[in-house]
Amino acid sequence: MSAQLNGKRVAFLVTDGFEQVELTGPLEALKSSGAVVDVLSEKEGTVRGWNHDKPADEFPVDATFEGAGLDLYDALVLPGGVQNSDTIRIIPAAQKLVKSHDVAGKPLAVICHGAWLLVSSGLVSGKRMTSYKTLQDDIRNAGGTWVDEEVVVDGNLITSRQPDDIPAFNEQLIKALAR
């Protein structure tokens, strides 16, 4: 295990229906680099991941959006999954977390449909970013510049398109946290 992220704490914000590999891939990379990782959701207990359109595994929730300390985390990761992303985007406590991290200049790492939370939180205007291709109109309509690249870094924002891009996404997230 690499110790380059010792002392760093990262939160994954999810609801039921997140794309499972978009949580497990970055989570494993962060843990192997020494980070402490928490799963946050709107409810206590567990959340269920999905493998594209099929229910998959359950994961324990470490804290709720409401109960999470805003200053506790060095970065937030927003996995995609259509069901998850459509649900989380209208949860005020999730919006509050991403807005506070953006104001603090802390890394916000977003993959696939996870960008919907940023759109609904008003954090896309003036940003250059990527996402799953079906979100490009949403991002442009919210004032962002959408590009088709495996990973895009714009200030504290790290975005990726899809599960195939997870290695590049992980590399940029770990680099941002190691600074």
N, C-alpha and C positions, 0 to 999 in steps of 0.2 A: 504494500500500500504506500502510495506517495503521500508525503506530509505537506504538500504545497498549499493545501487549503485548511490546515489545522486552525481551529478557532473561528472558521467561517460557518455560518448557519444559513440554510436555504429552505424556503417554503415552496411547495407545489400547491397551487390553488386548483381544486377540482370539485366537481359534483359527479353524481352517477352518470356513466356514459362517456367518460374520457377515453381517448385512444390509449390503450394500455401501454404499448411500446413507447409512446411519447412521455410517459411517466417513468417506466422502468429503465429505459436506455440512459437518459440523463441522470436519474437517481443513482444508478450503479456507478456511472462515471464520477459523479460528485463524491460519493462515499469512498471510492477507491483513491480519490485525491485528498481524502482526509476531512471533508466537510460533514457537518451534521445536517441531516435532512428531515424535514417534517412534512406531513401531508395535512393540509387544511381544507375544510369543507364547511358547508353551512350547517351541518348537523353532526352530532357526536356519533360514534360507533364505527361503521365501515362505509366505504364507497366502492362501487363496482366499476371496474374497467371494462372496456369493450375491445374486441379484435375486429375492427372495422364495423360490421353491422351485426355482430354476435356477442352476447354477454360473455364476459371472461371472469377474471379473478376479483376477489374482494380484498381491499387494503384497509388497515386500521387508520382511523383519523386521529391525529395527534392533538389538534386543537380546532376550534371553530373559527370562522372568519371574524365573528364578533369578539371571541376571546383571545385572539392572537395579539400579542404585543407588537405595535407598529414598528418599534425600534429594535426588535429582537432579530430581524432577518437582514442579512447582507445582500440577498437577491431573492427575487420571486421568479418561479417558472410556471408558465401557463401552458399545459398540454392542450391539445385540440380534442377532436371528437365532436361531431355535430351536436349530439344530444347535450353533452357537457357544456359546450361553448354557447349554445342557444339558451341554456338555463342560467349559467353563471353571469352572463352579461347584464342581467337585470337585477342582480342581488346587490343592494346598496353597500353592504359590508365588504364585498369583494371589490367593488369600485373604489371604496375608500382606501383599501390596502394598496391597490396599484397606483392610485393618485399620490398617496403619501410617499411611495417608493420613487415615483417619478420626480416629485418635488425635491426629494433628498438626493437625487442623482444616482440612486442605487440601481444595479442591473435588473432589468426586466427582460426575461428570456421567454419568447413566445413562439410556439410552433403550430403550424397548420391552421385550424379554425380558432385557436386560442386568441387570435387577434380581434375577434368580435368583442371581447371584454374591453380592449383598448378603444375600439370604435365607440362603444356605448359610454365609456368613461371620458370621452373627449380628449384622448391622448395621441391621436393620429395626425392631426393637422401639422403640416410642415415636416413630417418625418418621412424618410426613405426607408421602405420596408418591403418584406415579402410575406407570403402566406400561401395557404392552399389556393389554387388558381380561381376558385369560385368566389373568393372574398375580394378580388381586385376591384370590383365596382364599389363595394362598401368602403374600402380604404380610400379610393380616389374621391368618392362623394363626401368623405369625412375630412378631406383636405390633405391626405397623404399622397406620396408618390410610391406606387406599387411597381416592383421589378421582379422578374422571374430569375432568381438566383438562389443557390442552395442555402446560403446564410448571408444576412445583411446586418451590419452593425452601424447604428446611427446614434452617437452619444451613448447613453446608457441602455438603449434598446437593441436587443439581439433577436432577430426573427429568422425563421426557417419555414420551408414550404410543406414538408411531409416527412413520414418516417424514414425514407431513403436518405434524408439529409441529416439525420441524427448525429453521425460522427463529426461533421463540420460544425453543427450546432453545439455539441458538447465541447469541442475544442475552443470555440469563441467564448462560451460561458465560463469555462475554467480559466481562460486567459483573463477575462474581465474580473473575476473574483481574486485572482492571484496578484493583481495590481495593488 
